[in-house]
Amino acid sequence: MRGNPSTTSPSTRPAANYAPSTPTTSSTNPPGRYRLHDLIRTYTCTLAVQDPAKDREHTTLRLLDYYRQTAQTADRHLTRFTTPATATPPAATPDLTTREQALTWLRTEQTNLLAANHQHHTHTVALTAAMATLLLQDGPWHQAATLHQRAATTAHHHAHPFDEADALHNLGLVRRLTGDYGAAAGRLEGARALEGTARCQARTGEHEAALPNLRQAVTIYQHLGAPEADPATALLVTLEVEAPRSDTR
């Protein structure tokens, strides 16, 4: 901890000095887990805001990376279909070699994972995906639906179509469990509108403009299990072949 009690003023003296008989940690959390005393937390926050903004951002991203990478490692023990690891796990990663260990870690860290989920768009998408199996199993499903919808919107905004498709898929699974068929019906109508727009654009030779609309429509059809998926996919394949040709004419 930073600071020297002998040289600091009373207003910046370590908070522990104000409560020498008060424990600096609290064991009211699950066994083996502790949180800082409120006075210690206040003092460290006071010191942290004095650090350069760049240093604070770097430290925050390191913490978020830890939760993202460890959650992805844990999730590989829970789901049948996983994405490949994109980075070496942090050195401090706990021993997660079994499904039980992975599930225990995810449940124990769920509050921290949800908090980290709101910090940065790349972590919003990745952490939501890593928690998908846990949320599907444990719930709450309405909270899961909110997280997946936000992840899909974030991925779409930052032009990450594969992440968007993954988030929409997880959203569809949760909505089936909650019986939210109205939302599914609304998405189906939206997909049909996108397909209609894409077909009009294709007829006028605007293949490049049609492709993103049709891709999004196909993604929604597939997640809903709609019969429109097959003909829309066939058209998508055709457009993906014809689009490069139209650029060279």
C-alpha positions in Angstrom: 0.0 0.0 0.0 1.3 3.5 -0.8 1.8 6.3 1.6 3.9 6.9 4.7 2.0 7.6 7.9 4.9 9.7 9.3 5.0 12.1 6.4 1.3 12.4 5.4 -1.1 14.9 6.7 -4.1 13.8 8.9 -6.4 14.1 5.9 -4.4 11.6 3.9 -3.1 9.3 6.7 -3.8 5.6 6.1 -7.4 4.9 7.1 -6.2 2.0 9.3 -4.8 4.5 11.7 -8.2 5.8 12.4 -9.5 2.4 13.5 -6.6 0.4 15.0 -8.9 -2.0 16.7 -11.0 -2.7 13.6 -10.0 -5.7 11.4 -8.7 -4.6 8.0 -10.6 -7.4 6.2 -14.0 -8.9 6.6 -14.8 -12.6 6.5 -18.5 -12.2 6.0 -18.1 -13.6 2.4 -17.9 -17.3 1.5 -15.1 -19.3 3.2 -11.7 -18.4 2.0 -12.8 -15.1 0.5 -12.3 -11.7 2.1 -13.1 -8.1 1.3 -11.3 -4.9 2.4 -12.6 -2.9 5.3 -14.6 0.1 4.1 -12.0 2.5 5.5 -9.2 0.7 3.7 -11.2 0.7 0.5 -11.8 4.4 0.8 -8.2 5.1 1.3 -7.0 3.1 -1.6 -9.5 4.7 -3.9 -8.2 8.1 -2.8 -4.7 7.1 -3.7 -5.8 5.5 -7.0 -7.4 8.7 -8.4 -4.0 10.4 -8.0 -2.4 8.0 -10.5 -2.2 9.1 -14.2 -5.3 8.2 -16.2 -3.3 6.0 -18.5 -2.0 4.0 -15.6 -5.5 3.5 -14.2 -6.8 2.4 -17.5 -4.0 -0.1 -18.0 -4.6 -1.5 -14.6 -8.3 -1.8 -15.2 -7.8 -3.5 -18.5 -5.4 -6.0 -16.9 -8.1 -6.9 -14.3 -10.8 -7.2 -17.0 -8.5 -9.4 -19.1 -8.0 -11.7 -16.1 -11.8 -12.1 -15.6 -12.4 -12.5 -19.4 -9.7 -15.1 -19.9 -10.4 -17.1 -16.8 -14.1 -17.1 -17.5 -13.5 -18.4 -21.0 -11.2 -21.1 -19.5 -14.0 -22.1 -17.1 -16.6 -22.1 -19.8 -14.8 -24.7 -21.8 -15.6 -27.2 -19.2 -19.3 -26.4 -19.3 -20.2 -26.1 -23.0 -20.0 -28.5 -26.0 -19.1 -25.8 -28.4 -16.3 -23.4 -27.5 -14.3 -20.7 -29.2 -10.5 -21.1 -29.4 -8.4 -19.3 -26.8 -7.2 -16.0 -28.1 -4.4 -15.4 -25.5 -2.4 -17.2 -22.9 -4.3 -17.4 -19.6 -3.1 -15.1 -16.8 -0.4 -16.5 -14.5 -2.7 -16.2 -11.5 -5.5 -18.3 -13.1 -6.9 -20.7 -10.6 -6.8 -24.5 -11.1 -9.8 -25.2 -13.3 -9.2 -28.7 -14.6 -12.6 -30.1 -13.9 -16.2 -29.1 -14.6 -16.9 -28.9 -10.8 -14.0 -26.5 -10.3 -15.0 -24.4 -13.3 -18.6 -24.2 -12.1 -17.6 -23.3 -8.6 -15.3 -20.5 -9.8 -18.0 -19.0 -12.1 -20.6 -19.0 -9.4 -18.3 -17.6 -6.8 -17.1 -14.8 -9.1 -20.5 -14.1 -10.7 -20.9 -10.7 -9.0 -17.4 -9.6 -10.1 -18.0 -10.9 -13.6 -21.2 -9.0 -13.9 -19.5 -5.8 -12.7 -16.6 -6.3 -15.2 -19.2 -6.9 -17.9 -20.1 -3.2 -17.9 -16.6 -1.7 -18.2 -15.5 -2.1 -21.8 -17.2 -3.1 -25.0 -14.8 -6.0 -25.9 -15.2 -7.4 -22.4 -19.0 -6.9 -22.5 -19.3 -9.2 -25.5 -16.7 -11.8 -24.4 -17.7 -12.0 -20.8 -21.4 -12.4 -21.7 -20.5 -15.2 -24.1 -18.3 -16.9 -21.4 -21.2 -16.7 -18.9 -23.8 -18.0 -21.3 -23.9 -21.6 -20.2 -23.9 -20.6 -16.5 -26.7 -18.2 -17.0 -28.7 -20.7 -19.0 -28.2 -23.3 -16.2 -28.6 -21.1 -13.1 -30.4 -18.0 -14.4 -31.9 -15.5 -13.7 -33.1 -15.8 -17.3 -34.5 -12.3 -17.6 -31.1 -10.9 -16.6 -29.4 -13.2 -19.1 -31.7 -12.0 -21.8 -30.8 -8.4 -21.0 -27.1 -9.2 -21.1 -27.2 -11.1 -24.4 -29.3 -8.3 -26.0 -26.7 -5.8 -24.9 -23.9 -8.0 -26.1 -25.6 -8.3 -29.5 -26.2 -4.6 -29.8 -22.6 -3.9 -28.8 -21.1 -6.3 -31.3 -23.3 -4.9 -34.0 -22.3 -1.4 -33.2 -18.6 -2.3 -33.4 -19.1 -4.4 -36.6 -18.3 -7.9 -35.1 -20.8 -10.1 -37.0 -19.7 -13.4 -35.5 -19.9 -12.1 -32.0 -23.3 -10.6 -32.8 -24.5 -14.0 -34.1 -23.3 -15.8 -31.0 -25.1 -13.3 -28.7 -28.3 -13.6 -30.7 -28.1 -17.3 -30.6 -27.8 -17.2 -26.8 -30.6 -14.7 -26.6 -32.9 -17.0 -28.5 -32.2 -19.9 -26.2 -33.0 -17.8 -23.1 -36.2 -16.4 -24.7 -37.4 -19.9 -25.4 -37.0 -20.7 -21.7 -38.8 -17.6 -20.6 -41.6 -18.2 -23.1 -41.0 -14.8 -24.7 -42.5 -15.8 -28.0 -43.7 -12.3 -28.7 -40.2 -11.0 -28.9 -39.3 -13.9 -31.2 -42.2 -13.1 -33.5 -41.1 -9.4 -33.6 -37.6 -10.5 -34.6 -39.0 -12.7 -37.3 -40.9 -9.8 -38.8 -37.7 -7.7 -38.6 -35.8 -10.4 -40.4 -38.4 -10.6 -43.2 -38.1 -6.8 -43.6 -34.4 -7.1 -43.9 -34.6 -9.8 -46.5 -37.1 -7.8 -48.5 -34.8 -4.9 -48.5 -31.9 -7.0 -49.6 -33.8 -8.6 -52.4 -34.8 -5.2 -53.7 -31.1 -4.0 -53.5 -30.0 -7.2 -55.3 -32.4 -6.6 -58.2 -31.0 -3.1 -58.8 -27.4 -4.4 -58.7 -26.6 -3.1 -55.2 -25.1 -6.4 -54.1 -22.6 -4.9 -51.6 -25.5 -3.0 -49.9 -27.7 -6.1 -49.9 -25.2 -8.4 -48.2 -25.2 -7.1 -44.6 -29.0 -6.9 -44.6 -29.3 -10.5 -45.8 -26.6 -11.8 -43.5 -28.5 -10.3 -40.5 -31.8 -11.8 -41.7 -30.3 -15.3 -42.2 -28.7 -15.1 -38.6 -32.2 -14.3 -37.1 -33.9 -17.0 -39.2 -31.4 -19.6 -38.1 -31.6 -18.7 -34.4 -35.4 -18.9 -34.5 -35.4 -22.1 -36.5 -37.6 -20.4 -39.2 -38.1 -22.1 -42.5 -37.1 -18.9 -44.3 -33.5 -19.6 -43.4 -32.9 -22.0 -46.3 -34.0 -19.8 -49.2 -32.4 -16.7 -47.7 -29.1 -18.6 -47.2 -29.2 -19.7 -50.8 -29.6 -16.1 -52.0 -26.8 -15.1 -49.6 -24.4 -17.6 -51.2 -25.3 -16.3 -54.7 -24.8 -12.7 -53.7 -21.5 -13.4 -52.1 -20.3 -14.9 -55.4 -21.8 -12.1 -57.5 -20.7 -9.1 -55.4 -17.0 -9.3 -56.2 -17.8 -9.6 -59.9 -20.0 -6.5 -59.9 -17.1 -4.5 -58.4 -14.9 -5.3 -61.4 -17.3 -4.3 -64.1 
